[in-house]
Amino acid sequence: MADNIDEEILLGAAPELDQTFDFTIDGDGDLTAARGSEELQKDLAFNAAFFLDPLVGQPLTSELRSDIIDTVIDVAESDERVRGVFRDSIVVEQTPRGSIQVSLSVDTISTVEDLVINV
């Protein structure tokens, strides 16, 4: 339990957002919260989406894949909670609906986290 509290303190907590960046509501009608690595993933996804949104729907060429990787690294490493990104861990995929999914591992101020960003 102490590790979860430490991670939440280091990585933050805030209202949770769904894939369309709307607030999520629990069964009682209350806002749900993202904590720790979920909060970091949410923040990185939100910031990456801002830069990657114009690329959604384009064919996933090697050049576009490289641009996406560079953008995700820049976004992640600009976050004060991220010490670095393991470039070799990054996988970029295009979903059947034309969206982009990026999986990556980041070294955070508390631990190494495996994240998935959907745009």
N, CA, C and O atoms as a GROMACS GRO file, in nm:
protein
  476
    1MET      N    1   0.081  -0.120   0.000
    1MET     CA    2   0.000   0.000   0.000
    1MET      C    3   0.086   0.126   0.000
    1MET      O    4   0.051   0.223  -0.066
    2ALA      N    5   0.197   0.125   0.073
    2ALA     CA    6   0.283   0.243   0.079
    2ALA      C    7   0.340   0.277  -0.057
    2ALA      O    8   0.353   0.394  -0.091
    3ASP      N    9   0.374   0.175  -0.138
    3ASP     CA   10   0.427   0.201  -0.271
    3ASP      C   11   0.325   0.273  -0.358
    3ASP      O   12   0.361   0.364  -0.432
    4ASN      N   13   0.198   0.234  -0.349
    4ASN     CA   14   0.092   0.301  -0.426
    4ASN      C   15   0.077   0.446  -0.384
    4ASN      O   16   0.056   0.533  -0.468
    5ILE      N   17   0.086   0.472  -0.254
    5ILE     CA   18   0.075   0.609  -0.204
    5ILE      C   19   0.194   0.690  -0.253
    5ILE      O   20   0.176   0.804  -0.297
    6ASP      N   21   0.314   0.635  -0.245
    6ASP     CA   22   0.433   0.706  -0.293
    6ASP      C   23   0.423   0.735  -0.442
    6ASP      O   24   0.455   0.845  -0.486
    7GLU      N   25   0.378   0.636  -0.520
    7GLU     CA   26   0.364   0.656  -0.665
    7GLU      C   27   0.262   0.764  -0.694
    7GLU      O   28   0.284   0.847  -0.782
    8GLU      N   29   0.151   0.764  -0.622
    8GLU     CA   30   0.048   0.866  -0.642
    8GLU      C   31   0.104   1.005  -0.611
    8GLU      O   32   0.077   1.100  -0.684
    9ILE      N   33   0.179   1.015  -0.503
    9ILE     CA   34   0.237   1.144  -0.466
    9ILE      C   35   0.336   1.191  -0.574
    9ILE      O   36   0.334   1.307  -0.613
   10LEU      N   37   0.421   1.100  -0.622
   10LEU     CA   38   0.523   1.137  -0.720
   10LEU      C   39   0.466   1.161  -0.859
   10LEU      O   40   0.506   1.255  -0.927
   11LEU      N   41   0.372   1.076  -0.902
   11LEU     CA   42   0.320   1.086  -1.038
   11LEU      C   43   0.191   1.164  -1.048
   11LEU      O   44   0.150   1.201  -1.158
   12GLY      N   45   0.125   1.189  -0.937
   12GLY     CA   46   0.008   1.275  -0.936
   12GLY      C   47  -0.124   1.203  -0.937
   12GLY      O   48  -0.132   1.081  -0.951
   13ALA      N   49  -0.229   1.282  -0.922
   13ALA     CA   50  -0.367   1.233  -0.928
   13ALA      C   51  -0.455   1.348  -0.975
   13ALA      O   52  -0.432   1.464  -0.941
   14ALA      N   53  -0.556   1.315  -1.055
   14ALA     CA   54  -0.648   1.415  -1.109
   14ALA      C   55  -0.768   1.341  -1.166
   14ALA      O   56  -0.768   1.218  -1.172
   15PRO      N   57  -0.871   1.415  -1.209
   15PRO     CA   58  -0.987   1.347  -1.269
   15PRO      C   59  -0.945   1.261  -1.388
   15PRO      O   60  -0.861   1.300  -1.469
   16GLU      N   61  -1.006   1.144  -1.396
   16GLU     CA   62  -0.978   1.050  -1.504
   16GLU      C   63  -1.052   1.094  -1.631
   16GLU      O   64  -1.162   1.148  -1.624
   17LEU      N   65  -0.990   1.071  -1.746
   17LEU     CA   66  -1.051   1.102  -1.875
   17LEU      C   67  -1.062   0.975  -1.957
   17LEU      O   68  -0.978   0.885  -1.945
   18ASP      N   69  -1.166   0.967  -2.041
   18ASP     CA   70  -1.177   0.851  -2.130
   18ASP      C   71  -1.099   0.879  -2.258
   18ASP      O   72  -1.029   0.980  -2.267
   19GLN      N   73  -1.109   0.791  -2.357
   19GLN     CA   74  -1.029   0.806  -2.479
   19GLN      C   75  -1.067   0.928  -2.561
   19GLN      O   76  -0.990   0.972  -2.646
   20THR      N   77  -1.185   0.984  -2.536
   20THR     CA   78  -1.224   1.107  -2.607
   20THR      C   79  -1.200   1.230  -2.520
   20THR      O   80  -1.244   1.340  -2.552
   21PHE      N   81  -1.127   1.211  -2.409
   21PHE     CA   82  -1.090   1.316  -2.315
   21PHE      C   83  -1.210   1.377  -2.243
   21PHE      O   84  -1.207   1.495  -2.208
   22ASP      N   85  -1.315   1.298  -2.222
   22ASP     CA   86  -1.427   1.337  -2.138
   22ASP      C   87  -1.403   1.281  -1.998
   22ASP      O   88  -1.335   1.180  -1.982
   23PHE      N   89  -1.459   1.348  -1.896
   23PHE     CA   90  -1.449   1.297  -1.760
   23PHE      C   91  -1.520   1.163  -1.751
   23PHE      O   92  -1.620   1.141  -1.820
   24THR      N   93  -1.469   1.075  -1.666
   24THR     CA   94  -1.536   0.948  -1.643
   24THR      C   95  -1.613   0.956  -1.512
   24THR      O   96  -1.569   1.020  -1.416
   25ILE      N   97  -1.727   0.890  -1.509
   25ILE     CA   98  -1.819   0.893  -1.395
   25ILE      C   99  -1.835   0.752  -1.342
   25ILE      O  100  -1.849   0.657  -1.419
   26ASP      N  101  -1.833   0.737  -1.209
   26ASP     CA  102  -1.854   0.604  -1.151
   26ASP      C  103  -2.004   0.576  -1.138
   26ASP      O  104  -2.087   0.659  -1.175
   27GLY      N  105  -2.037   0.460  -1.085
   27GLY     CA  106  -2.175   0.418  -1.072
   27GLY      C  107  -2.260   0.508  -0.984
   27GLY      O  108  -2.382   0.508  -0.995
   28ASP      N  109  -2.197   0.584  -0.895
   28ASP     CA  110  -2.269   0.676  -0.806
   28ASP      C  111  -2.283   0.816  -0.865
   28ASP      O  112  -2.341   0.905  -0.803
   29GLY      N  113  -2.229   0.836  -0.986
   29GLY     CA  114  -2.236   0.968  -1.049
   29GLY      C  115  -2.122   1.060  -1.012
   29GLY      O  116  -2.126   1.179  -1.045
   30ASP      N  117  -2.021   1.007  -0.944
   30ASP     CA  118  -1.906   1.088  -0.905
   30ASP      C  119  -1.796   1.078  -1.011
   30ASP      O  120  -1.784   0.977  -1.081
   31LEU      N  121  -1.716   1.182  -1.021
   31LEU     CA  122  -1.600   1.178  -1.109
   31LEU      C  123  -1.502   1.074  -1.056
   31LEU      O  124  -1.481   1.063  -0.936
   32THR      N  125  -1.443   0.997  -1.146
   32THR     CA  126  -1.339   0.904  -1.105
   32THR      C  127  -1.204   0.972  -1.118
   32THR      O  128  -1.189   1.073  -1.187
   33ALA      N  129  -1.105   0.916  -1.050
   33ALA     CA  130  -0.972   0.977  -1.049
   33ALA      C  131  -0.870   0.883  -1.110
   33ALA      O  132  -0.879   0.761  -1.096
   34ALA      N  133  -0.772   0.942  -1.177
   34ALA     CA  134  -0.655   0.869  -1.226
   34ALA      C  135  -0.543   0.898  -1.128
   34ALA      O  136  -0.522   1.014  -1.090
   35ARG      N  137  -0.472   0.794  -1.087
   35ARG     CA  138  -0.367   0.811  -0.987
   35ARG      C  139  -0.239   0.741  -1.033
   35ARG      O  140  -0.243   0.639  -1.102
   36GLY      N  141  -0.127   0.798  -0.994
   36GLY     CA  142   0.002   0.734  -1.021
   36GLY      C  143   0.028   0.719  -1.169
   36GLY      O  144   0.021   0.816  -1.245
   37SER      N  145   0.060   0.596  -1.212
   37SER     CA  146   0.095   0.573  -1.352
   37SER      C  147  -0.023   0.600  -1.446
   37SER      O  148  -0.003   0.641  -1.560
   38GLU      N  149  -0.147   0.579  -1.397
   38GLU     CA  150  -0.264   0.612  -1.480
   38GLU      C  151  -0.270   0.762  -1.508
   38GLU      O  152  -0.304   0.802  -1.619
   39GLU      N  153  -0.235   0.843  -1.409
   39GLU     CA  154  -0.234   0.988  -1.427
   39GLU      C  155  -0.125   1.030  -1.525
   39GLU      O  156  -0.147   1.115  -1.610
   40LEU      N  157  -0.007   0.970  -1.512
   40LEU     CA  158   0.101   1.000  -1.606
   40LEU      C  159   0.060   0.962  -1.748
   40LEU      O  160   0.079   1.040  -1.841
   41GLN      N  161   0.005   0.843  -1.764
   41GLN     CA  162  -0.039   0.798  -1.897
   41GLN      C  163  -0.144   0.892  -1.954
   41GLN      O  164  -0.138   0.926  -2.072
   42LYS      N  165  -0.240   0.934  -1.872
   42LYS     CA  166  -0.344   1.027  -1.917
   42LYS      C  167  -0.283   1.159  -1.964
   42LYS      O  168  -0.317   1.209  -2.072
   43ASP      N  169  -0.194   1.214  -1.884
   43ASP     CA  170  -0.132   1.342  -1.920
   43ASP      C  171  -0.050   1.332  -2.048
   43ASP      O  172  -0.057   1.419  -2.135
   44LEU      N  173   0.028   1.225  -2.061
   44LEU     CA  174   0.108   1.208  -2.182
   44LEU      C  175   0.019   1.186  -2.304
   44LEU      O  176   0.047   1.239  -2.411
   45ALA      N  177  -0.088   1.109  -2.288
   45ALA     CA  178  -0.180   1.086  -2.400
   45ALA      C  179  -0.247   1.216  -2.443
   45ALA      O  180  -0.259   1.243  -2.562
   46PHE      N  181  -0.289   1.296  -2.348
   46PHE     CA  182  -0.354   1.423  -2.378
   46PHE      C  183  -0.260   1.515  -2.454
   46PHE      O  184  -0.297   1.575  -2.555
   47ASN      N  185  -0.136   1.526  -2.404
   47ASN     CA  186  -0.039   1.615  -2.469
   47ASN      C  187   0.005   1.561  -2.605
   47ASN      O  188   0.022   1.639  -2.699
   48ALA      N  189   0.024   1.431  -2.616
   48ALA     CA  190   0.064   1.372  -2.744
   48ALA      C  191  -0.048   1.387  -2.847
   48ALA      O  192  -0.021   1.412  -2.964
   49ALA      N  193  -0.172   1.372  -2.804
   49ALA     CA  194  -0.286   1.383  -2.896
   49ALA      C  195  -0.290   1.520  -2.962
   49ALA      O  196  -0.326   1.533  -3.079
   50PHE      N  197  -0.254   1.622  -2.888
   50PHE     CA  198  -0.253   1.758  -2.942
   50PHE      C  199  -0.162   1.766  -3.065
   50PHE      O  200  -0.197   1.828  -3.165
   51PHE      N  201  -0.046   1.703  -3.058
   51PHE     CA  202   0.051   1.708  -3.166
   51PHE      C  203   0.026   1.602  -3.274
   51PHE      O  204   0.057   1.624  -3.391
   52LEU      N  205  -0.030   1.489  -3.234
   52LEU     CA  206  -0.047   1.378  -3.328
   52LEU      C  207  -0.181   1.378  -3.399
   52LEU      O  208  -0.196   1.309  -3.501
   53ASP      N  209  -0.280   1.450  -3.350
   53ASP     CA  210  -0.413   1.446  -3.408
   53ASP      C  211  -0.416   1.472  -3.559
   53ASP      O  212  -0.491   1.405  -3.630
   54PRO      N  213  -0.338   1.566  -3.612
   54PRO     CA  214  -0.339   1.588  -3.757
   54PRO      C  215  -0.290   1.467  -3.838
   54PRO      O  216  -0.316   1.458  -3.958
   55LEU      N  217  -0.221   1.374  -3.773
   55LEU     CA  218  -0.166   1.258  -3.843
   55LEU      C  219  -0.263   1.140  -3.847
   55LEU      O  220  -0.243   1.046  -3.923
   56VAL      N  221  -0.367   1.144  -3.764
   56VAL     CA  222  -0.462   1.033  -3.756
   56VAL      C  223  -0.529   1.013  -3.891
   56VAL      O  224  -0.575   1.109  -3.953
   57GLY      N  225  -0.534   0.888  -3.935
   57GLY     CA  226  -0.598   0.854  -4.062
   57GLY      C  227  -0.504   0.847  -4.179
   57GLY      O  228  -0.539   0.794  -4.285
   58GLN      N  229  -0.382   0.900  -4.163
   58GLN     CA  230  -0.284   0.892  -4.271
   58GLN      C  231  -0.224   0.752  -4.273
   58GLN      O  232  -0.215   0.686  -4.169
   59PRO      N  233  -0.183   0.706  -4.390
   59PRO     CA  234  -0.117   0.575  -4.397
   59PRO      C  235   0.008   0.574  -4.310
   59PRO      O  236   0.085   0.670  -4.309
   60LEU      N  237   0.029   0.466  -4.237
   60LEU     CA  238   0.140   0.457  -4.144
   60LEU      C  239   0.267   0.414  -4.216
   60LEU      O  240   0.307   0.298  -4.212
   61THR      N  241   0.330   0.511  -4.281
   61THR     CA  242   0.457   0.488  -4.351
   61THR      C  243   0.571   0.488  -4.251
   61THR      O  244   0.552   0.523  -4.134
   62SER      N  245   0.689   0.449  -4.295
   62SER     CA  246   0.805   0.450  -4.205
   62SER      C  247   0.839   0.594  -4.163
   62SER      O  248   0.882   0.617  -4.050
   63GLU      N  249   0.820   0.689  -4.253
   63GLU     CA  250   0.846   0.830  -4.220
   63GLU      C  251   0.748   0.880  -4.114
   63GLU      O  252   0.787   0.948  -4.019
   64LEU      N  253   0.620   0.847  -4.132
   64LEU     CA  254   0.519   0.889  -4.035
   64LEU      C  255   0.544   0.822  -3.900
   64LEU      O  256   0.533   0.886  -3.795
   65ARG      N  257   0.579   0.694  -3.903
   65ARG     CA  258   0.610   0.621  -3.779
   65ARG      C  259   0.726   0.690  -3.705
   65ARG      O  260   0.720   0.706  -3.583
   66SER      N  261   0.828   0.729  -3.778
   66SER     CA  262   0.942   0.798  -3.718
   66SER      C  263   0.900   0.932  -3.658
   66SER      O  264   0.944   0.967  -3.549
   67ASP      N  265   0.816   1.007  -3.728
   67ASP     CA  266   0.765   1.136  -3.677
   67ASP      C  267   0.685   1.115  -3.548
   67ASP      O  268   0.698   1.193  -3.454
   68ILE      N  269   0.604   1.010  -3.545
   68ILE     CA  270   0.523   0.980  -3.427
   68ILE      C  271   0.614   0.947  -3.309
   68ILE      O  272   0.594   0.997  -3.198
   69ILE      N  273   0.714   0.863  -3.333
   69ILE     CA  274   0.807   0.825  -3.227
   69ILE      C  275   0.879   0.947  -3.172
   69ILE      O  276   0.888   0.965  -3.051
   70ASP      N  277   0.930   1.033  -3.261
   70ASP     CA  278   1.000   1.154  -3.217
   70ASP      C  279   0.907   1.244  -3.136
   70ASP      O  280   0.949   1.301  -3.035
   71THR      N  281   0.782   1.258  -3.179
   71THR     CA  282   0.686   1.344  -3.109
   71THR      C  283   0.655   1.288  -2.971
   71THR      O  284   0.654   1.362  -2.873
   72VAL      N  285   0.630   1.157  -2.963
   72VAL     CA  286   0.598   1.096  -2.834
   72VAL      C  287   0.717   1.108  -2.737
   72VAL      O  288   0.697   1.135  -2.619
   73ILE      N  289   0.837   1.089  -2.787
   73ILE     CA  290   0.956   1.105  -2.702
   73ILE      C  291   0.965   1.249  -2.652
   73ILE      O  292   0.988   1.272  -2.533
   74ASP      N  293   0.948   1.346  -2.742
   74ASP     CA  294   0.954   1.487  -2.702
   74ASP      C  295   0.850   1.519  -2.596
   74ASP      O  296   0.881   1.586  -2.497
   75VAL      N  297   0.727   1.472  -2.616
   75VAL     CA  298   0.619   1.497  -2.520
   75VAL      C  299   0.652   1.433  -2.386
   75VAL      O  300   0.641   1.497  -2.282
   76ALA      N  301   0.692   1.307  -2.388
   76ALA     CA  302   0.720   1.236  -2.263
   76ALA      C  303   0.836   1.299  -2.187
   76ALA      O  304   0.829   1.320  -2.066
   77GLU      N  305   0.944   1.328  -2.259
   77GLU     CA  306   1.062   1.381  -2.192
   77GLU      C  307   1.047   1.526  -2.148
   77GLU      O  308   1.129   1.576  -2.070
   78SER      N  309   0.944   1.594  -2.195
   78SER     CA  310   0.918   1.730  -2.148
   78SER      C  311   0.840   1.729  -2.016
   78SER      O  312   0.826   1.833  -1.952
   79ASP      N  313   0.791   1.612  -1.977
   79ASP     CA  314   0.718   1.599  -1.851
   79ASP      C  315   0.819   1.581  -1.738
   79ASP      O  316   0.908   1.496  -1.746
   80GLU      N  317   0.806   1.659  -1.634
   80GLU     CA  318   0.903   1.655  -1.524
   80GLU      C  319   0.904   1.522  -1.448
   80GLU      O  320   0.998   1.495  -1.374
   81ARG      N  321   0.801   1.440  -1.465
   81ARG     CA  322   0.796   1.310  -1.398
   81ARG      C  323   0.871   1.202  -1.475
   81ARG      O  324   0.890   1.092  -1.424
   82VAL      N  325   0.913   1.232  -1.598
   82VAL     CA  326   0.979   1.133  -1.684
   82VAL      C  327   1.128   1.166  -1.694
   82VAL      O  328   1.167   1.276  -1.732
   83ARG      N  329   1.209   1.067  -1.659
   83ARG     CA  330   1.354   1.083  -1.671
   83ARG      C  331   1.402   1.052  -1.812
   83ARG      O  332   1.498   1.111  -1.860
   84GLY      N  333   1.334   0.958  -1.878
   84GLY     CA  334   1.373   0.921  -2.013
   84GLY      C  335   1.278   0.818  -2.071
   84GLY      O  336   1.199   0.756  -2.000
   85VAL      N  337   1.288   0.801  -2.202
   85VAL     CA  338   1.207   0.705  -2.276
   85VAL      C  339   1.300   0.600  -2.334
   85VAL      O  340   1.406   0.633  -2.388
   86PHE      N  341   1.261   0.473  -2.323
   86PHE     CA  342   1.337   0.366  -2.385
   86PHE      C  343   1.292   0.356  -2.531
   86PHE      O  344   1.192   0.292  -2.563
   87ARG      N  345   1.369   0.422  -2.618
   87ARG     CA  346   1.332   0.434  -2.760
   87ARG      C  347   1.304   0.297  -2.824
   87ARG      O  348   1.210   0.285  -2.903
   88ASP      N  349   1.382   0.197  -2.790
   88ASP     CA  350   1.363   0.064  -2.849
   88ASP      C  351   1.233  -0.002  -2.805
   88ASP      O  352   1.190  -0.100  -2.866
   89SER      N  353   1.170   0.050  -2.701
   89SER     CA  354   1.046  -0.008  -2.651
   89SER      C  355   0.923   0.043  -2.727
   89SER      O  356   0.814  -0.012  -2.710
   90ILE      N  357   0.939   0.145  -2.808
   90ILE     CA  358   0.823   0.210  -2.870
   90ILE      C  359   0.770   0.127  -2.987
   90ILE      O  360   0.844   0.090  -3.079
   91VAL      N  361   0.639   0.101  -2.981
   91VAL     CA  362   0.569   0.031  -3.088
   91VAL      C  363   0.454   0.121  -3.132
   91VAL      O  364   0.371   0.162  -3.051
   92VAL      N  365   0.449   0.151  -3.263
   92VAL     CA  366   0.343   0.234  -3.319
   92VAL      C  367   0.257   0.147  -3.409
   92VAL      O  368   0.307   0.080  -3.499
   93GLU      N  369   0.126   0.148  -3.383
   93GLU     CA  370   0.032   0.069  -3.462
   93GLU      C  371  -0.086   0.155  -3.503
   93GLU      O  372  -0.127   0.247  -3.431
   94GLN      N  373  -0.140   0.124  -3.618
   94GLN     CA  374  -0.262   0.191  -3.662
   94GLN      C  375  -0.377   0.092  -3.640
   94GLN      O  376  -0.370  -0.023  -3.683
   95THR      N  377  -0.482   0.138  -3.574
   95THR     CA  378  -0.595   0.051  -3.545
   95THR      C  379  -0.685   0.044  -3.669
   95THR      O  380  -0.672   0.126  -3.760
   96PRO      N  381  -0.775  -0.054  -3.674
   96PRO     CA  382  -0.865  -0.064  -3.789
   96PRO      C  383  -0.951   0.061  -3.810
   96PRO      O  384  -0.998   0.087  -3.921
   97ARG      N  385  -0.972   0.139  -3.705
   97ARG     CA  386  -1.053   0.261  -3.716
   97ARG      C  387  -0.970   0.381  -3.758
   97ARG      O  388  -1.022   0.492  -3.768
   98GLY      N  389  -0.840   0.361  -3.783
   98GLY     CA  390  -0.754   0.470  -3.829
   98GLY      C  391  -0.686   0.548  -3.718
   98GLY      O  392  -0.610   0.641  -3.746
   99SER      N  393  -0.711   0.512  -3.594
   99SER     CA  394  -0.643   0.581  -3.485
   99SER      C  395  -0.502   0.523  -3.468
   99SER      O  396  -0.467   0.421  -3.527
  100ILE      N  397  -0.424   0.589  -3.387
  100ILE     CA  398  -0.286   0.550  -3.365
  100ILE      C  399  -0.270   0.504  -3.221
  100ILE      O  400  -0.318   0.569  -3.128
  101GLN      N  401  -0.203   0.391  -3.202
  101GLN     CA  402  -0.173   0.341  -3.069
  101GLN      C  403  -0.022   0.332  -3.054
  101GLN      O  404   0.046   0.271  -3.136
  102VAL      N  405   0.029   0.393  -2.949
  102VAL     CA  406   0.172   0.393  -2.923
  102VAL      C  407   0.197   0.329  -2.787
  102VAL      O  408   0.145   0.375  -2.685
  103SER      N  409   0.277   0.222  -2.785
  103SER     CA  410   0.318   0.158  -2.660
  103SER      C  411   0.463   0.196  -2.636
  103SER      O  412   0.543   0.200  -2.729
  104LEU      N  413   0.497   0.225  -2.510
  104LEU     CA  414   0.633   0.264  -2.477
  104LEU      C  415   0.662   0.239  -2.331
  104LEU      O  416   0.571   0.227  -2.249
  105SER      N  417   0.790   0.232  -2.299
  105SER     CA  418   0.836   0.222  -2.160
  105SER      C  419   0.911   0.350  -2.128
  105SER      O  420   0.993   0.398  -2.205
  106VAL      N  421   0.879   0.405  -2.009
  106VAL     CA  422   0.944   0.528  -1.965
  106VAL      C  423   1.002   0.508  -1.827
  106VAL      O  424   0.947   0.436  -1.744
  107ASP      N  425   1.115   0.572  -1.803
  107ASP     CA  426   1.177   0.574  -1.672
  107ASP      C  427   1.124   0.698  -1.602
  107ASP      O  428   1.155   0.810  -1.641
  108THR      N  429   1.042   0.678  -1.497
  108THR     CA  430   0.983   0.790  -1.426
  108THR      C  431   1.062   0.819  -1.299
  108THR      O  432   1.159   0.749  -1.268
  109ILE      N  433   1.020   0.920  -1.228
  109ILE     CA  434   1.087   0.956  -1.103
  109ILE      C  435   1.063   0.852  -0.994
  109ILE      O  436   1.127   0.856  -0.889
  110SER      N  437   0.971   0.757  -1.019
  110SER     CA  438   0.946   0.654  -0.917
  110SER      C  439   0.974   0.512  -0.963
  110SER      O  440   1.010   0.428  -0.881
  111THR      N  441   0.960   0.483  -1.092
  111THR     CA  442   0.977   0.347  -1.143
  111THR      C  443   0.977   0.347  -1.295
  111THR      O  444   0.962   0.453  -1.356
  112VAL      N  445   0.994   0.233  -1.356
  112VAL     CA  446   0.978   0.219  -1.501
  112VAL      C  447   0.832   0.182  -1.527
  112VAL      O  448   0.779   0.090  -1.465
  113GLU      N  449   0.769   0.253  -1.618
  113GLU     CA  450   0.628   0.232  -1.649
  113GLU      C  451   0.611   0.194  -1.796
  113GLU      O  452   0.675   0.252  -1.883
  114ASP      N  453   0.526   0.096  -1.822
  114ASP     CA  454   0.486   0.061  -1.959
  114ASP      C  455   0.354   0.132  -1.984
  114ASP      O  456   0.257   0.110  -1.911
  115LEU      N  457   0.350   0.216  -2.086
  115LEU     CA  458   0.233   0.298  -2.114
  115LEU      C  459   0.179   0.269  -2.254
  115LEU      O  460   0.252   0.224  -2.342
  116VAL      N  461   0.050   0.294  -2.272
  116VAL     CA  462  -0.014   0.285  -2.403
  116VAL      C  463  -0.088   0.416  -2.424
  116VAL      O  464  -0.171   0.457  -2.342
  117ILE      N  465  -0.058   0.481  -2.537
  117ILE     CA  466  -0.122   0.608  -2.572
  117ILE      C  467  -0.204   0.585  -2.697
  117ILE      O  468  -0.152   0.540  -2.799
  118ASN      N  469  -0.332   0.616  -2.690
  118ASN     CA  470  -0.422   0.605  -2.805
  118ASN      C  471  -0.460   0.743  -2.854
  118ASN      O  472  -0.503   0.829  -2.776
  119VAL      N  473  -0.443   0.765  -2.983
  119VAL     CA  474  -0.478   0.893  -3.043
  119VAL      C  475  -0.575   0.867  -3.156
  119VAL      O  476  -0.619   0.961  -3.222
   0.00000   0.00000   0.00000
